[in-house]
Amino acid sequence: MQPIIRIENLGKTYASGFQALKSIDLEIRRGEIFALLGPNGAGKTTLISIVCGIVNASSGTVTAAGHDIVRDFRAARTLIGLVPQELSTDAFETVWATVRFSRGLYGKPPDPAHLEKVLRELSLWDKRDSRILALSGGMKRRVLIAKALAHEPRILFLDEPTAGVDVELRHDMWQMVRRLRESGVTIILTTHYIEEAEEMADRIGVIHKGELILVEDKAVLMRKLGKKQLTLQLQEPIAEIPGALAGLPLELADGGNALVYTFDAQGEATGIAALLRRLAEHGIDFRDLHSSESSLEDIFVSLVRGKP
């Protein structure tokens, strides 16, 4: 399938000499939810800003549904909606006037029914005649989303969409994003909330110091880099792991009251049965055991820490 966004050899160096992006190559599949993860200053917002036509690239090309974002700016930009991090909108306008203006800005004919649908889905319909300045922070963020959806984009960028909002609003937004994807909208989000990416994304990209260090299907990433751990609560504490077991991926935990065994859940053999036999041979008995697996956050931290 033809990617809806193609980014090739994209670079950005500011006048100060700071290189924000370094030769980014990325394809976004039509209809997917793509999560772009990275620490502060990694280049996430710069990348989004270039694709959305807010910042000029120093090198490389970007196309949106086949339209070059520089040579065919108007056609490309009409396809794209952006929900920025910052709450930037006219505080003295009403909600309705704001979304109506946003639709007209892209040359779309008036469509009150569409705008009503967007506002209702975002629980803003009852606030349509309220001025922006009278809204709560969470409601203002909903207005930003409504503005981005007013012109019916096929590609939606969400730059830290749930930063600073309460848990209820965050889950409302997740539901809205799923509905949009079901309607065929391609969604690219940046987030500091790793659980958001784990919950929502089809694919994950990790950017660090301006470089895209990994792009992978979420399920594949979790299989390839995720580890499982088996924690055994011991009947009696031990001071150290017996020398005969030193070669195993074992750690002493909980003040000597537990052993943690790390294994690859996708491997042909986990080694658990052999571990339990060897523990019994050394007189180490356990009263309870439970397993856990790496979260996406664990994987993300290990990837970024491993980079200079």
N, C-alpha and C positions, 0 to 999 in steps of 0.2 A: 504494500500500500504506500502511495506517495505521502511523505511526511507533510504536515500542515505548516511546520516551521523548519527551515533549514538554516543553520548557522555554520559558516565556514571561515576558519582562520581569523576569528574575530579578536581584535586587540584594541585596548584603550590606554593611552598614556596621556596624562594631564600635563598642563603647561609647567607645573612644578617639577616634572620628571617622574612623578609617581605612576607606576605601571599597574593599573587597576585590573586589566584583563590581559591574559597571555595566550594567544592562539587557541581560542575556544572553538571546538567543533562539536556540534550537537544537532540532533534531529528529534523533533517532537512529533509523535504519532497523532494522527487525527482521532479525536474522541477520547484521548487518555487524560488521566490526572497525573501530572508530573510534578514531583516535589524537589525543589532545589534547596539543599541544606548547606550550611557553612557558617562559621563563626562571624562575629561582627567584623566588617572590613574585608570580607573574603571576596567581594565583587558581585554579590547577588543582585543588589539594587542597580548597580551600573549595567549589568547584563540586561535586566528587564528594561531599564530606561532607554538603552540603545534600540532594542527591538520595538519599543513603543514610540520611537521617534523623538524622545525628549533629550537624549544625549547623542552626539555624533561619535561614531567609531573612528579610531585612528587607522584601522586596517580591517580587511575582511568584508564579507557580505552576509546579508540576512534576507531571506525571502519568507513571505507569509502567504500561504496558498498559491505559490508561484509568482507573487508580486514582490519585486525588489523594494525594500523599505525606503530606499533613497530615490531611485529613478521613478518608481510608481507609488510615491508616498501616499497619495490620497486613497487609492484602492486598498493598499495594505492597511492603512490606519483605520479605515472603515470596518475592517474585519475584527479589529482588536478592541477589547475593553480592558481598562486598568483600574484596579483598586489600590491606590498608593498607601504607603505607611502613614503619611501625615494627614491629619484632618484638615483639608484645605478646600473650603467652599464658601460662598457668600453667606455670611451669618445672618443677613437681614432678609434674605429671600425665603419664601415658603418652600416646603418640600416639593410640592407639585410644580412650582415654577422652576425649581432647580432641575428636576428630571426632564421636564418638557424642553427647557433650553438645551440640555445635554443632548437630547435626541435631535433637535434642530441643527445643532452644531455640526453634525455629520451629514446634513442634507437629507435626512429622513423625513418623509411627510408626517404630519401629525397623526398619532394613533393613540387616542385616550384609553382605548380598551387594553392595549399592551401595557401602557404605563400603570393602569389600575392593577393589572395582573401582577406586575413586578412589585408594586407597593404592598399589595395584599400578601404576597409570598414572603415579604420581609417584615411583616407586621407593622407596616408604616401607613396603611390606608387611613387609619383614624387620625394620623398626624399630618395628613396631606396639606392642611391649611396652616400648620404651625411654622413659625420661623425657625431656621436652623439653630439660632442662638439659644432658643428655648428648650432644645433637646438635650437629653443625657448623652454622655460620651458613647455609649453603646448604640443609641439611636443614630447619632451622627455617623458612626461607622456603617450602619445599615444604609444611610443615605448615599454614602460613597459607592456602595455596591449597586444601589438602584441607579445612580448616575452612569456607572459602567455598563449596566445592562439595558439602558434606555434605548440605545440604537441597535439592539439585537446582534451583538458581536458573535462571531463563531469561535473566537479565541479569547479567553479571559485570563488576565494576569492578576494574581492576588499576592500583594507584597506585604507579608506579615499581617494577614487579614484579621487575626484574632488577638493581636498584641494589646494587652491592657483591657480586654473585655472579660466579662464574667463567664463562668462555666456554662450557664444556660444558653447564653448567646453564642458561645463557641459551638455548642452542639447543634443549635439552630442553623448556624452557617454551614456546618458539615452536611446537614440534611439538604440544604439548598444547593450546595456544590454537587451532591450526588444527583439531584434532580436535573441540574444543568447538564451534567455529563450524559445522563440518560436521553436528553433532548438533542445530543450531538455536539455540545460545546466542548472544546478542548480547554483544559484548565492547567495552568502552570502556577504553582504557589511556592512562595518562600516562607519559611517558618522557623521560629526558634523552638516551637513545641514539637519535640521529636514524636510524641505520641500522635500528634496530628498527621504527620507524614505516614506513620505506621498504620494509622486507621484509614487514611484516605487514598494514598498514592498507589498507582499501578507501577510506576517506575520512580527510582530515586537517582538524583545526581548530587554529587558532593563537590563543592567548590572550595578551594583553600588557597589564599594568597594569589587570587586571580587565575588559578589553574583549575580546570575541571579534572579532578583526580579519579573520578569513578562515575559511571552511568550503568545502572543495572536494574532489571526487573526486581521489584521488592521481594517477591517470593524466592527468586534465585539468590539474591543478596543474603537473605536470612539463612538460606541453606548453605551457601558457600562460606560465609563468615561467622555465622552464628554457632555458638558452642552450647552444649548442655552441661549442667553440673548436677552431680548426685551428692547430696549432703546426708551423712550418716551421723545421727546423734548417738554417742557412745554410752554403753552401760557404766563404764568407769573412765574418768579422764586419763589421758596419757601425756607424758612430758614431752615426748618427741616421737616422730615416725620411725619405726624400726629400720635399721640400715638396709635390711633385705628388701624393703619396699621403696627405697629412696629413688629408684628409677621410674616409679609410676607418677603420673600427674596428680599427686595428692598434696593437699595443704591441711595443716592443722588449724582449726578455728575454734571460736568460742572458748578461749582459755584452756584448750586441750580436751574439750568436751565433744568436739565434732571433727569429722574428717570431710573434706570437700574433694571430690573426684571430678575432673574435667574431661569430657570426652566428645568426640565428633558423632553426633546423632545420625549423620548420613553415611558413616563408615560401614564397612561390611560387618565389623564386630566392634561392639562398644567396650568390651573387656570387663564388663561389670561382673559377670559370673566368675571369671578368674579372680577378680579383685576380692570378692566376698569369700572365696575359698582360701585365698592367701591371708586374709585378715583372721579367719577362723584358725588357720594353722599357727598364727602368732598369738592366739588367745585374745584377740580384740573383738569383743562382742558389741552389737549395736541394738538399741531399743526402738529406733525409728529411722526412717529415711524418706527423703522427698527429692524430686528432681525439679530443676528450673532451667530456662534457656535464655540466651542472650537477647536483650531487647535491641531495637534499632538504635537506641541511644548508646548502648554499649559498643555497637559496631561503629557508629559515627565517631565516638570519642577515640576508639583505637585507630581508626583511619587517619584522623587529623593529628593525633599525637605521633603517629609514625612518620609524619612529613616534617622536613626541616623548616 
